[in-house]
Amino acid sequence: MQRVALIGYGVMGGTHANAYKEMPGAELVCVIDIDEAKRKKAEETLGVRTYATFAEAVAAEDFGILDCCLPTFLHPDAVIEALDAGKHTLCEKPMALNVEECKRMIAARDRSGKHLQVCHVLRWWPEYVKLKEVVRSGKAGRLRNVTCTRIGGTPLWSWDHWLEDVERSGGALIDLHVHDIDWVCAMLGRPKAVFASASEIDRATGPAHVYATYLYDGIAAFAEGAWDQASGFEMACRVTCEDAVVSYSSAQNPTLQLQTASGSEPIPFDKVALDGAAAEEGNISDLGGYYAECKYFVDCIESGTTPSVVTAEEAMQNIEIAQAEFESLRTGKSVELP
Ligand SMILES: NC(=O)c1ccc[n+]([C@@H]2O[C@H](COP(=O)([O-])OP(=O)(O)OC[C@H]3O[C@@H](n4cnc5c(N)ncnc54)[C@H](O)[C@@H]3O)[C@@H](O)[C@H]2O)c1
């Protein structure tokens, strides 16, 4: 049984806490949050003990895993403190706001001998996983290009409005669009160069709508990430292959399709198998990918396996590419990735 402490009981902390509720092999022992109201909510909703700081929790509780769902600018210090205290650490994406901070986190992982996994959830999202499997099977023919979309409204709900502050969140480019940077790399590996454009860059919040092109040998990929939509949210990935298009969109029905010259057909995929009360209530698709990423980490620790679905080095590469996109926005030129 893996004993888990969770720090940061906001939107994502609530999602991870719900995942542990149903998870065999894991027990959420406490929640750490600076905000007294959040601690009270955790005590009432989850029935766990709560603490205001990691230091208090570590002094009072026995746990082996820290799950970090703090605002992004707080990830590096919190993750390093946990690893230095000998805790395996799961950290929400984006890993950090720059490569230097990611390097500090990786150095802490290496000196601790503990595991560090960054939650790039698309690697566990059932439709994305299936889409990649279909493309890799060769059924659709040779891959030609990849197009990703992730568009929604500005997040106005965050603690202390940290998400609306590009200095603390990285804005839409790092906070939201990093999912698709990660997915493009999961599909195609490290790009040779990146070019980014944005129509308007607010000094406080950063680019609200970014278009990025990734160059490979003979293949191009494109990703659009936006926080400027009046309403709704859509995420999508279209992979054009020589014989067919494999497409996922949260806005299309069925969500996952194979389109050939003779028409479209749905691609069946396995939803995440949930246990306990969640399974009895049916599949909670919104929780599925998050449940799977947390369960994967818990299972790795339980079995003494090094997590490998997305490594900290890959998560750092995502931040390197995001920084290259910021540079491209500044200079108006494409940026080589050596
Ligand atoms: N994978 C995804 O789809 C996804 C979705 C949303 C957010 N995220 C990521 O999850 C992380 C958290 O985002 P969120 O939307 O949950 O933020 P949030 O603002 O909703 O929650 C942050 C929580 O951290 C607490 N907090 C702030 N400073 C603290 C401190 N020093 N010590 C302890 N607690 C502190 C706040 O009280 C709050 O409860 C971010 O890195 C974000 O990018 C990922």
The ligand as an SDF file (V2000), in Angstrom:
LIG
                    3D

 44 48  0  0  0  0  0  0  0  0999 V2000
   -3.2770   18.2140  -16.3930 N   0  0  0  0  0  0  0  0  0  0  0  0
   -4.2420   19.0950  -16.4880 C   0  0  0  0  0  0  0  0  0  0  0  0
   -5.1320   18.9440  -17.2960 O   0  0  0  0  0  0  0  0  0  0  0  0
   -4.2530   20.2800  -15.5590 C   0  0  0  0  0  0  0  0  0  0  0  0
   -5.4350   21.0260  -15.4000 C   0  0  0  0  0  0  0  0  0  0  0  0
   -5.4370   22.0840  -14.4980 C   0  0  0  0  0  0  0  0  0  0  0  0
   -4.2650   22.4110  -13.8170 C   0  0  0  0  0  0  0  0  0  0  0  0
   -3.1290   21.6880  -14.0190 N   0  0  0  0  0  0  0  0  0  0  0  0
   -1.8820   22.0450  -13.3050 C   0  0  0  0  0  0  0  0  0  0  0  0
   -2.0650   21.7480  -11.9070 O   0  0  0  0  0  0  0  0  0  0  0  0
   -1.3550   22.7060  -11.1170 C   0  0  0  0  0  0  0  0  0  0  0  0
   -2.3570   23.3560  -10.1550 C   0  0  0  0  0  0  0  0  0  0  0  0
   -3.3290   24.0680  -10.9020 O   0  0  0  0  0  0  0  0  0  0  0  0
   -4.8080   24.3370  -10.3150 P   0  0  0  0  0  0  0  0  0  0  0  0
   -5.6360   24.7350  -11.4770 O   0  0  0  0  0  0  0  0  0  0  0  0
   -5.2400   23.1830   -9.4800 O   0  0  0  0  0  0  0  0  0  0  0  0
   -4.5350   25.6160   -9.3850 O   0  0  0  0  0  0  0  0  0  0  0  0
   -5.5210   26.1960   -8.2540 P   0  0  0  0  0  0  0  0  0  0  0  0
   -5.2390   27.6460   -8.1980 O   0  0  0  0  0  0  0  0  0  0  0  0
   -6.9180   25.7420   -8.4720 O   0  0  0  0  0  0  0  0  0  0  0  0
   -5.0030   25.4710   -6.9170 O   0  0  0  0  0  0  0  0  0  0  0  0
   -3.7690   25.7410   -6.3190 C   0  0  0  0  0  0  0  0  0  0  0  0
   -3.8510   25.3400   -4.8330 C   0  0  0  0  0  0  0  0  0  0  0  0
   -2.5490   25.5020   -4.2470 O   0  0  0  0  0  0  0  0  0  0  0  0
   -2.7060   26.0990   -2.9400 C   0  0  0  0  0  0  0  0  0  0  0  0
   -1.4540   26.7690   -2.5840 N   0  0  0  0  0  0  0  0  0  0  0  0
   -0.9340   27.9160   -3.1100 C   0  0  0  0  0  0  0  0  0  0  0  0
    0.2700   28.1720   -2.5560 N   0  0  0  0  0  0  0  0  0  0  0  0
    0.5320   27.1670   -1.6860 C   0  0  0  0  0  0  0  0  0  0  0  0
    1.6250   26.8640   -0.8260 C   0  0  0  0  0  0  0  0  0  0  0  0
    2.7150   27.6490   -0.7660 N   0  0  0  0  0  0  0  0  0  0  0  0
    1.5500   25.7380   -0.0900 N   0  0  0  0  0  0  0  0  0  0  0  0
    0.4390   24.9460   -0.1160 C   0  0  0  0  0  0  0  0  0  0  0  0
   -0.6370   25.1860   -0.9080 N   0  0  0  0  0  0  0  0  0  0  0  0
   -0.5860   26.2750   -1.6920 C   0  0  0  0  0  0  0  0  0  0  0  0
   -3.8810   27.0350   -3.1020 C   0  0  0  0  0  0  0  0  0  0  0  0
   -4.4770   27.3610   -1.8650 O   0  0  0  0  0  0  0  0  0  0  0  0
   -4.8130   26.2050   -4.0040 C   0  0  0  0  0  0  0  0  0  0  0  0
   -5.6650   25.3880   -3.2350 O   0  0  0  0  0  0  0  0  0  0  0  0
   -0.7140   23.6900  -12.1000 C   0  0  0  0  0  0  0  0  0  0  0  0
    0.6110   23.3260  -12.3490 O   0  0  0  0  0  0  0  0  0  0  0  0
   -1.5610   23.5280  -13.3680 C   0  0  0  0  0  0  0  0  0  0  0  0
   -0.8550   23.8560  -14.5480 O   0  0  0  0  0  0  0  0  0  0  0  0
   -3.1150   20.6240  -14.8530 C   0  0  0  0  0  0  0  0  0  0  0  0
  1  2  1  0
  2  3  2  0
  2  4  1  0
  4  5  1  0
  4 44  2  0
  5  6  2  0
  6  7  1  0
  7  8  2  0
  8  9  1  0
  8 44  1  0
  9 10  1  0
  9 42  1  0
 10 11  1  0
 11 12  1  0
 11 40  1  0
 12 13  1  0
 13 14  1  0
 14 15  2  0
 14 16  1  0
 14 17  1  0
 17 18  1  0
 18 19  2  0
 18 20  1  0
 18 21  1  0
 21 22  1  0
 22 23  1  0
 23 24  1  0
 23 38  1  0
 24 25  1  0
 25 26  1  0
 25 36  1  0
 26 27  1  0
 26 35  1  0
 27 28  2  0
 28 29  1  0
 29 30  1  0
 29 35  2  0
 30 31  1  0
 30 32  2  0
 32 33  1  0
 33 34  2  0
 34 35  1  0
 36 37  1  0
 36 38  1  0
 38 39  1  0
 40 41  1  0
 40 42  1  0
 42 43  1  0
M  CHG  2   8   1  16  -1
M  END
$$$$
